[in-house]
Amino acid sequence: MKWPAQRLQRSSNKSFGMYEEAVKLEAQGLDLIHLEFGRPHADTPGHIKEAVKTALDAGIVHYGDFRGTLSFRQALAEKLTDFNKLDYGVDEILVTNGLTHASFAAFMAAIDPGDEVILLEPYYPQHVAKVELAGGTVVTAPLDAANNFAISHAAIAAKITPKTRMIVLVNPANPTGRVYTRAELEIVAELAIAHDLIVLCDEVYEYITYDGAEHVSIASLPGMRERTITCFAFTKAYSMDGWRVGYLTADARLIPAILRIITTDVTHVNVFVQEGARAAVTGPQEPMHAMVEADRRKREIVVRALNQMPGVTCAEPQGTIYAFPDIRGTGRTSAALATEILHKAHVVTEAGSFYGPAGEGHLRICFGSESEERVREGMERLTRFFNTI
């Protein structure tokens, strides 16, 4: 019996990194501080939970609109106008099982076998497997650590060929913590328009920015609405990672193909969960702002501590819940160092090389995944570790 399908054999499987090794140690009873997993620490705000309870009691338990409930998409259209400066009708919004599902559906709808997809490196690893499962080929455009991983016209232009179909962005950027400026996004827009490319933009961290950094949706730039698929989720800002709900926006011409993938895959997203997500959009935003403020405080704790450790320097992330310290001064590779930290300091970090060769010489540290107390303890453990190597 031939098993599995060849498309799986051709596809990468980089989803969990150090987490899998950490789980084995944790099963032995070790107290590990998890600074590798990109999850929010806080509980989901109460008014969001209550909306789901109310929906269940009201009998909102049956099949719904394949695109997402109309009331939810209406709320999303208003949010997109107010926050993202994007003008999309309700029929240009599709509700998905999180951003992972949104981007997978977009890749499946847009990519033919042999198409090339450009990822900015360091990249989000899950996008690699999704492109490959769709039959595409990943081409990476390395960004320069010396320039704070800024978007470079030359870096992207050098990777465009007649086979190029799409450029993928994550903004704010995982793992680097960059919030791309309007000028940087204009570089991508110029190249996409000149070469007739689609842009897929992952904006899951749209609300998590610091120090006045402005989040700009690339679809809002001139000429980009008709060629951009933007993916969103409630995972990070509203601490709804286990809820698995997100959405995407695209021009009306692109929607039918993506909807065909979604309906074939899941029919539609759980209807009562959509009521909770609608409450997140339409209800009080203070809980979300409080969580972002908590992340800002933890960011300061982490960055200050890292910059006092021998062989380590760390720029302040402008957004997201990640720091990306430079550890080249230690003389170790990022994978070797992350493994050593896990076994000796019992702190779980992620090797920068997990995000492609351009990430080598760095670690990714998630300051959003633990309480402030545990983050402080993690930094104390790392300080003791780096003082001994």
VOMAR-675105 format. One record per residue: x, y, z of N, C-alpha, C, O in turn. Coordinates in steps of 0.001 Angstrom, whole numbers, plus 500000, padded with zeros to 6 digits. Layout:
BEGIN
XYZXYZXYZXYZ/...
This chain:
BEGIN
500839498806500000500000500000500000500880501252500000501781501395500826/500599502149499061501360503409499019500765504383500036499567504669500023/501628504880500911501144505785501959502308506611502482503381506035502663/502192507896502739501046508758502432501122509307501014501951508869500217/500251510270500701500266510902499383501592511615499171502198512115500118/502035511656497932503339512255497618503406513727497984504479514230498319/502271514433497927502320515860498260502742516075499712503341517100500038/502430515107500592502878515209501976504366514913502085505062515515502902/504851513999501276506268513677501295507107514845500783508267514997501165/506514515671499915507240516823499368507135518051500265507813519052500034/506286517976501286505996519149502106506829519150503377507044518107503994/507295520335503761508031520495505013507077520327506200505861520446506057/507647520052507359506831519938508568507535520684509689508117520079510590/507471522014509617508099522855510630507006523664511322506687524781510914/506441523084512372505346523768513043505625524062514510505144525064515037/506402523196515186506465523312516633507860523537517194507987523992518330/508911523236516442510252523549516899510589522976518265510401521783518503/511089523824519168511569523391520481510449522886521380510713522184522356/509230523224521073508100522814521914508048521299522072507796520794523166/508284520578520988508194519120521040509248518528521977508967517583522714/510457519083521947511505518604522849511189518980524289511469518221525216/510598520170524467510261520629525813509192519750526453509248519470527651/508230519321525665507152518479526197507707517191526788507225516723527820/508709516620526147509312515383526652509954515609528023509824514775528919/510652516750528182511284517049529469510241517358530530510388516971531689/509195518052530131508143518409531075507450517159531617507028517122532773/507340516144530773506726514881531192507543514205532286507033513354533015/508831514592532400509695514048533443509591514834534746510270514518535723/508736515863534756508508516630535971509305517912536075509265518565537118/510030518300535035510807519537535086509900520759534993508912520754534259/510240521800535738509507523064535699510107523925534592511158524538534780/509451523971533457509931524743532314509140526039532180507926526070532383/509846527092531838509191528367531533509114528475530011510140528505529331/507914528532529493507687528466528050507721529878527445506760530641527544/508860530197526818509009531464526103509193531206524607509747532035523885/508721530049524157508862529691522742507529529663522008507492529807520786/506442529480522735505153529205522112504392530516521926504190531257522888/503972530802520706503325532079520403501871532121520795500993532284519948/501614531974522078500234531997522562500081533113523603501048533468524276/498879533660523734498661534658524782498486533995526138497994532871526232/498890534696527181498792534143528531497421534387529153496922533538529892/496814535517528871495583535919529550494403535039529152494415534396528102/493392535021530003492143534348529688491352535202528690491565536410528587/490442534560527961489551535292527066488654536217527899488112535775528912/488482537485527507487620538403528257486217537843528472485670537146527617/485645538164529641484381537583530061483215537867529142482366536998528941/483151539080528572481984539420527749481954538585526463480889538373525883/483117538118526024483183537268524832482629535882525164481870535306524385/483013535355526322482486534064526753480966534123526943480240533213526545/480508535208527558479077535346527815478279535371526523477165534849526472/478836535972525477478131536029524195477903534628523633476864534358523033/478880533737523830478726532366523358477686531619524189476875530873523642/477707531816525504476704531180526356475294531631525965474368530824525900/475152532907525712473856533432525301473426532832523972472259532487523790/474372532706523040474056532127521727473593530687521865472639530272521207/474264529927522714473869528529522926472466528441523517471646527635523079/472202529279524518470884529267525141469794529709524166468637529309524290/470180530542523190469219531023522200469030530046521042468254530315520125/469725528929521079469565527923520037470335528199518766469979527691517702/471398529005518860472247529253517681473242528098517594474400528210517996/472750526992517058473520525747517070473440525003515735473959523893515620/472801525594514731472571524895513477473457525457512369474229526390512591/473336524877511166474108525359510026473898526859509823472825527401510089/474950527505509349474869528932509062475363529229507657475607528318506866/475504530492507360476004530935506062477432530431505880478259530551506784/477717529867504706479055529350504435480125530429504592481258530128504968/479777531672504308480754532774504361480991533281505777481929534043506011/480151532866506725480142533434508065478812534127508276478186534566507311/478367534233509518477067534842509769477063536294509285478068537000509371/475915536714508779475829538062508216476113539125509266476826540089508986/475568538967510471475782539986511507477252540105511871477736541202512150/477970538980511871479400539006512172480160539708511056481014540553511324/479858539369509814480563540010508699480248541492508613481097542274508184/479058541896509007478740543327509050479599544033510094480103545130509856/479760543396511250480620543973512293482069544043511828482766545017512113/482527543020511115483900543018510611484102544106509565485152544748509536/483112544320508707483221545371507691483401546737508347484191547556507878/482670546978509431482812548251510151484190548368510791484815549428510740/484662547278511395485997547291512000487073547565510958487993548344511207/486967546932509795487957547112508736487997548565508264489068549104507987/486842549183508177486777550595507774487417551495508822488213552378508503/487054551254510074487495552145511155488976551974511481489690552962511651/489442550724511568490809550488512037491798550331510905492890550896510957/491438549575509885492390549244508822492312550166507616493140550082506709/491314551051507604491098551958506451490869551152505173491347551513504097/490127550052505317489825549169504191488316549152503955487530549006504891/487934549301502720486520549346502354486132548030501687486314547861500481/485597547100502477485148545816501949483682545605502297483251545890503415/482921545104501329481549544724501588481481543381502284482475542656502344/480302543042502815480169541793503567480438540573502689480825539522503200/480239540697501382480496539562500491481961539447500101482330538560499331/482800540337500626484246540263500398484982539864501680486190540062501802/484233539302502630484772538846503907484355537395504100483182537051503953/485329536543504433485049535137504699485549534787506100486695535075506444/484694534173506899485071533749508254485738532380508164485284531509507422/486811532195508920487634530989508829487940530432510217487718531094511230/488452529203510244488899528590511495490291529093511856491258528332511830/490387530358512189491660530953512536492418531436511313492000531216510176/493549532102511567494338532633510462495054531524509703495277531645508498/495415530452510389496063529329509706495161528785508605495626528499507501/493890528644508899492928528161507909492748529193506798492657528832505625/492697530473507162492516531528506158493649531520505145493406531574503939/494882531455505625496017531498504700496104530212503883496464530259502706/495785529068504478495810527811503738494792527834502596495098527420501478/493582528318502882492560528420501837493003529360500730492754529095499554/493659530460501097494135531415500091495212530790499212495186530949497991/496156530082499824497195529416499037496582528378498096496944528310496921/495668527582498607495056526530497788494275527121496616494228526529495537/493672528268496822492884528898495763493754529606494732493350529749493579/494938530050495130495737530923494267496921530244493594497376530700492545/497432529153494183498711528592493746498501527354492876497772526437493254/499136527338491725499174526164490859500527525470491019501500526105491425/500599524163490703501895523470490752502941524199489913502710524538488752/504090524430490532505178525131489846505231526620490120506249527257489850/504148527197490657504174528619490999505168528862492133505335528027493022/505815530008492083506752530391493141506119531426494057505427532338493604/506368531271495345505834532165496373506997532703497182507784531933497732/507108534016497258508221534652497970507827534895499420506817535538499709/508648534365500326508512534643501761509673535522502190510818535265501819/509388536554502968510457537365503543511067536588504708510356536071505570/512379536518504714513097535705505698513862536596506665514578537500506232/513721536354507998513094535241508678511582535166508412510890536184508398/511085533937508202509703533740507813508945532966508894509535532405509818/507615532958508744506759532145509614506730530735509034506233530553507923/507251529717509753507466528402509148506223527718508605506311527003507607/505060527918509234503862527229508752503516527584507310502925526775506595/503878528778506884503565529167505517504308528302504498503827528108503381/505466527789504875506246526955503955505458525708503584505291525407502402/504974524983504585504257523735504331502979523986503551502616523186502688/502288525087503841501031525367503151501270525635501668500521525151500820/502307526402501356502642526659499955502970525347499245502516525108498126/503758524505499899504172523241499281502991522287499097502911521595498081/502083522241500058500904521396499906500022521855498752499341521046498122/500037523149498480499277523680497351499975523423496012499415523707494953/501191522887496062501936522596494843502936523656494467503610523538493444/503045524691495275503963525784494969505371525539495470505637524570496181/506262526425495090507658526387495513507967527641496305507709528753495844/508514527465497487508882528607498325510219529168497880511190528433497701/510256530481497704511492531211497419511637532249498522510714533028498760/512776532273499196512934533194500315513745534416499905514699534328499131/513334535559500448514053536819500250514645537218501598513939537784502433/515931536934501828516515537221503140516599538721503418517051539497502576/516155539112504612516289540490505071517510540574505984517912539583506594/518086541756506067519385541954506707519224542318508177518595543322508508/519793541502509054519741541795510484520410543122510806519989543827511724/521447543463510058522153544720510312521277545931510034521543547019510545/520237545753509232519288546828508927517955546586509630516900547019509165/518028545886510758516838545595511568515758544888510762514567545110510979/516173544042509842515257543240509029514239544092508282513075543715508147/514690545236507804513808546113507019513553545505505647514404544794505112/512383545784505077512065545322503732512991546006502734513209547216502793/513529545212501820514494545705500841513976545457499431513617544330499088/513936546498498618513521546356497220514443545374496499513979544502495765/515731545520496709516695544673496013516539543210496414516636542322495567/516296542951497711516182541574498188514993540862497558515086539687497204/513878541570497418512682540944496848512778540880495330512480539848494728/513193541978494713513260542028493251514160540936492692513889540391491622/515233540615493414516172539591492941515546538201492902516064537310492229/514457538009493604513824536691493688512631536528492743512078535434492634/512235537592492066511074537519491178511484536926489835512454537364489216/510728535922489396510950535272488107509608535195487376508581535570487941/509602534715486133508313534537485447507369533561486153506169533557485879/507899532738487058507054531780487780506471532359489076505627531725489710/506907533537489463506451534109490729504959534432490663504482535052489713/504238533998491692502789534215491752502389535111492910501402535841492821/503159535058494008502690535693495240503868536129496104504930535508496091/503659537211496857504554537630497941503759537532499237502606537958499300/504381536967500272503717536803501567504356537724502595505579537785502721/503513538433503322503959539312504404503349538845505721502250538291505741/504063539069506816503486539008508155503767540365508779504926540715509002/502732541125509059502911542501509543501850542829510593500653542801510306/502303543143511827503637543092512390504261541700512256503565540687512183/505601541687512228506322540516511750506683539541512872507251539918513897/506341538302512645506806537167513435507907536487512615507620536041511504/509160536381513104509569536452514505510262537750514931510617537886516102/510462538693514033511391539798514320510799540907515181511542541688515775/509466540988515257508848542063516015508801543388515281508446544409515870/509158543390513993509078544612513202507630544973512876506794544099512646/507352546284512860506116546815512286506546547569511040507185548617511132/506198547036509876506698547616508638506099548998508404504904549216508600/506946549917507986506502551281507726505726551342506416505776550420505602/505017552436506233504296552640504972505269552613503798504961552062502742/506438553207503984507427553229502904507889551823502546508082551521501369/508070550966503534508462549582503262507365548836502514507644548091501575/506120549036502929505003548377502257504843548886500829504417548143499945/505179550132500608505109550673499242506103549976498318505854549861497118/507219549513498862508178548734498065507512547448497570507597547112496389/506851546736498480506163545495498109505060545786497108504892545057496131/504305546856497352503210547213496450503725547513495044503146547068494053/504803548263494970505373548612493660505765547352492883505477547240491692/506416546418493552506848545183492892505655544312492507505633543722491427/504664544235493394503486543410493100502730543940491890502287543164491043/502583545246491807501865545839490678502671545685489392502122545335488347/503966545946489472504807545879488274504849544478487680504942544322486462/504781543445488543504910542057488071503582541301488136503549540087487937/502489542014488412501148541422488459501098540249489424500725539138489048/501477540507490674501519539467491699500406539650492726499899540753492929/500041538549493364499152538594494514499999538797495768501120538296495850/499466539529496739500104539649498052499171539030499083497991539373499156/499712538119499874498977537596501021499599538204502266500802538068502491/498787538876503077499305539543504272498635538982505517497412539016505650/499443538472506415499032537936507711499129539082508718500220539574509006/497965539506509257497941540660510160497397540286511535496671541064512154/497754539087512012497224538619513284497652539508514448496967539548515470/498776540225514313499274541078515400498905542552515188499558543431515750/497889542830514401497563544194514005497387545151515180497755546321515077/496834544679516292496582545550517446497776545642518392497815546519519254/498752544742518239499830544658519230501039545411518710501962544828518144/501013546715518914502122547596518532502465548482519720501643548687520613/503695549009519723504196549752520872504817551077520426505235551247519281/504858551996521374505600553262521198505140554036519964505947554677519290/503851553974519674503317554758518563503556554171517189503255554825516190/504088552958517098504286552329515786502926552167515107501974551688515722/502839552566513841501575552549513112501448551276512288502302550973511454/500381550544512530500099549387511689499353549848510444498320550509510543/499878549498509272499261549840507989498926548551507261499791547692507087/497680548410506836497293547266506004497701547554504563497308548574503997/498483546664503973499001546922502628497868547033501609498028547697500584/496738546402501870495607546493500940495050547902500845494321548217499904/495387548761501815494905550149501785495730551032500865495336552168500600/496873550543500365497715551348499483497139551357498069496468550404497673/497390552413497307496846552509495942497220551294495093498377550872495062/496220550741494404496438549627493497496546548275494148496759547278493458/496401548207495490496643546938496180495373546209496611495416545009496882/494261546901496678493039546244497134492698545039496263492324543985496778/492828545191494945492396544156494018493348542970493934493018541954493322/494545543092494553495520541997494446496001541516495816496998540799495899/495310541898496884495742541518498228494690540644498907493495540937498858/495147539584499531494333538768500427494890539005501830496046538682502107/494066539567502711494527539884504060493859538944505047492641538763505028/494672538347505913494188537358506879494289537919508295495296538513508681/493217537712509054493134538224510423492689537099511359492191536066510911/492874537316512665492376536361513652492174537071514982492625538198515187/491488536382515867491214536889517217492179536289518236492061536533519436/493122535514517751494019534714518573494792535531519594494748535231520787/495494536552519145496473537225520000495846538366520804495931538375522032/495221539321520126494748540520520812493623540217521788493522540861522832/492771539239521462491635538921522322491844537628523105490922537147523764/493041537066523037493395535853523773492389534740523492491823534145524409/492182534474522199491203533480521762491870532400520900491282531935519923/493092532005521259493825531054520425493123529709520306493133529109519231/492514529221521380491832527938521319490467527986520661489865526938520425/489966529165520363488640529314519764488664528981518275487649528562517718/489802529161517635489976528900516203488969529667515358488118529078514692/489078530979515397488215531814514560489031532980514016489776533629514751/488884533233512736489546534335512058488747534699510828487592534297510688/489356535457509938488656535838508709489666536361507705490803536683508051/489234536440506468490063537042505436489229538007504616488002537917504570/489923538933503969489285539882503069490001539825501724491214539626501648/489219540005500678489785540023499325488772540667498388487585540764498701/489259541101497243488387541663496225487345540628495805487610539427495834/486165541097495416485049540207495073485425539185494008484874538084493994/486350539527493119486742538585492064487508537389492617487510536321492005/488155537555493763488968536481494341488184535589495298488591534460495570/487072536087495806486344535397496866485789534033496453485948533083497219/485138533875495273484520532572494970485489531396495036485120530329495526/486707531564494558487676530457494583488068530114496018488177528938496364/488277531112496843488647530856498239487483530216498977487681529296499771/486274530693498723485096530124499372484924528655498990484489527844499807/485263528318497757485154526924497319486072526027498155485697524912498515/487266526518498458488182525744499308487604525609500708487599524514501269/487119526701501279486611526696502656485423525758502797485367524963503736/484477525843501878483281525010502006483598523532501800482972522670502416/484556523242500945484969521854500751485682521322501993485587520141502325/486386522209502660487202521827503814486359521697505086486350520635505710/485655522755505477484967522769506780483489523128506695482835523214507734/482945523337505528481588523843505303481493525280505797481414526207504991/481499525473507094481579526833507645482043526749509087482096525666509670/482376527893509655482887527964511023481718527839512009480608528300511745/481995527213513131481064527063514250480284528364514487480883529419514693/478943528286514456478129529508514481478140530203515834478163531433515878/478125529465516937478075530157518229479428530757518604479485531738519345/480519530174518097481824530801518296481877532150517569482508533091518051/481224532241516426481172533512515709480486534600516537480819535779516419/479537534204517366478885535187518243479868535731519278479825536911519627/480747534868519760481777535346520669482740536290519985483122537313520555/483139535957518765484052536824518018483384538154517675484035539199517675/482088538114517383481369539370517110481360540256518351481498541475518248/481199539646519520481242540416520764482622541031520976482742542128521521/483675540311520536485027540863520652485158542144519838485767543116520285/484577542136518636484680543297517745483802544452518216484225545608518197/482585544136518637481602545189518919481556545599520382481016546656520711/482115544778521264482033545053522694483147545950523188483876546537522389/483287546063524508484327546932525079485721546476524667486030545285524670/486554547447524315487925547140523880488952547281525005490134546996524815/488493547719526170489426547915527278490166546636527666491362546704527951/489500545455527691490273544242528027491415543977527055492502543560527456/491156544224525770492212544025524777493350545011525008494520544630524968/493016546267525248494060547266525495494863546925526755496071547157526804/494196546379527765494896545990528995495873544857528727496971544838529284/495481543909527874496391542805527542497595543301526759498713542836526984/497382544237525844498497544802525089499435545567526023500655545509525868/498865546278526988499693546999527957500507546021528801501670546284529108/499902544900529175500651543874529923501803543326529077502894543084529592/501559543134527791502626542672526893503732543722526788504914543384526724/503339545000526769504346546068526689505260546033527915506477546168527789/504672545852529096505486545782530318506430544586530268507599544701530636/505931543453529820506787542255529746507875542429528685508994541943528851/507543543121527601508561543417526587509723544187527214510884543873526956/509420545187528030510474545995528646511331545162529591512549545327529640/510694544272530338511434543391531250512412542520530464513575542375530841/511926541950529375512726541024528580513877541746527876515021541295527936/513583542840527224514611543555526459515690544103527390516879544012527086/515282544667528513516257545207529469517176544096529976518392544272530050/516590542963530322517398541850530858518329541279529790519500541020530069/517827541080528578518649540503527517519861541367527211520954540847526989/519678542659527198520784543565526859521850543650527948522893544272527745/521599543032529097522600542984530161523301541629530223524176541414531062/522912540713529327523510539381529334524733539342528427524698539915527338/525814538684528842527037538619528019526769537963526667526154536900526589/527243538616525600527120538055524266525765538250523618525510537698522548/524881539032524252523519539198523753523213540682523543523557541517524380/522569541001522429522002542336522224520585542143521700520295541166521009/519702543088522037518308542927521635517683544278521339517614545148522208/517228544447520096516464545643519727515060545520520298514549544412520461/514437546647520599513065546619521096512111546252519975512093546929518947/511318545204520140510307544908519125509282546030519053508856546562520079/508893546383517845507916547459517643506490546951517760505556547735517929/506323545623517669505015545009517770505165543527518042506278543038518231/504049542806518065503958541375518348504257541092519814504303542004520639/504459539817520124504777539382521487506136538679521520506383537811522358/507025539081520574508312538408520437509480539383520491509436540476519927/510522538953521187511835539584521074512707538653520236512519537437520243/513665539242519512514507538453518612515965538821518869516611539434518020/516488538446520044517841538866520418518925538252519541518816537119519072/519959539033519340521150538609518604522091537937519597522517538556520571/522412536676519352523248535916520299524580535509519665525258534606520153/524947536188518567526183535814517882527409536010518755528427535349518548/527328536909519728528451537144520622528783535963521509529848535939522126/527897534984521589528176533801522406529044532790521674529637531908522296/529120532918520338529890531961519557529170530659519286529749529752518688/527912530538519713527139529329519479526145529526518345525752530654518047/525738528434517714524634528511516766523334528647517558523270528299518737/522322529148516902521067529381517615520429528068518068519872528003519164/520501527028517247519898525749517630520621525132518819519987524618519741/521956525185518796522730524628519903522463525403521190522357524814522266/522355526722521073522139527542522259520746527314522834520590527193524049/519731527253521970518367527018522455518269525682523174517577525567524187/518959524669522655518947523347523285519652523384524633519187522793525608/520783524086524675521535524192525927520728524949526981520719524570528152/520058526013526565519210526784527491518087525913528041517776525968529231/517492525122527184516398524249527621516870523281528698516213523123529727/518003522638528464518445521581529367519119522125530627519058521493531682/519754523281530527520473523800531690519700524861532470519778524908533698/518955525714531762518217526785532432516738526465532588516030527133533342/516272525446531878514863525053531909513957526194531453512871526405531994/514429526922530447513650527946529761513555527523528297514559527171527677/512359527560527761512169527146526371512161528387525486511303529258525629/513124528459524569513198529519523568513183528842522200513184527614522109/513169529634521153513195529050519813514431529536519067514783530714519131/515079528625518365516256528981517572515856529873516411514854529621515741/516641530917516174516359531797515044516410531088513717515709531473512781/517237530046513614517346529298512365516063528558512014515884528151510866/515169528375512978513869527764512716513075528598511702512179528089511029/513415529867511607512712530803510718513500531082509441513264532076508756/514434530193509136515237530319507939516645530781508256516898531289509348/517578530611507303518978530974507536519189532428507960520134532718508694/518334533340507516518497534753507904518259534963509389518646535994509940/517618533989510049517389534093511484518508533525512326518499533665513549/519487532876511677520623532320512420521315533440513200521388534582512746/521820533082514385522455534076515248521472534778516156521839535726516851/520204534321516163519184534929517005518386533838517723518412532670517337/517687534245518760516659533426519401515340534183519303515321535414519285/514239533438519241512938534089519403512442533808520801512374532657521234/512094534877521507511591534768522877510209535381522920510031536562522622/509222534565523296507842535042523386507578535527524808507535534729525744/507402536832524964507121537371526287505621537417526580505213537795527678/504800537033525597503362537056525813502797535767526361501627535723526740/503600534710526415503068533376526701503019533022528179502415532016528551/503645533834529031503655533550530462503240534797531239503187535895530685/502949534618532519502630535759533381503872536630533562504990536199533280/503662537855534032504799538745534264505760538133535277506976538261535134/505227537473536293506080536834537301506947535751536678508139535661536970/506355534933535828507108533859535195508106534402534166509189533842533996/507747535477533491508681536104532553509906536618533312511039536433532868/509674537261534455510804537738535277511686536571535710512912536655535647/511062535490536146511842534325536559512622533755535382513771533342535533/511991533735534204512689533262533015513922534088532711514965533541532352/513814535404532851514962536270532609516049536053533660517236536147533349/515652535764534900516650535476535937517384534178535615518601534094535782/516659533183535162517304531919534786518265532125533611519381531603533607/517810532898532612518677533153531459519906533960531859520997533711531346/519750534916532758520890535714533214521937534817533869523130534935533589/521482533925534739522435532990535386523111532108534333524309531836534414/522333531668533353522904530805532308523978531545531516525088531036531361/523663532745531011524607533458530153525841533922530935526905534122530350/525703534090532228526866534463533047527820533312533278528904533505533829/527424532097532856528292530932533105528894530364531831529740529473531905/528477530861530640528971530210529419530177530952528839530719530543527813/
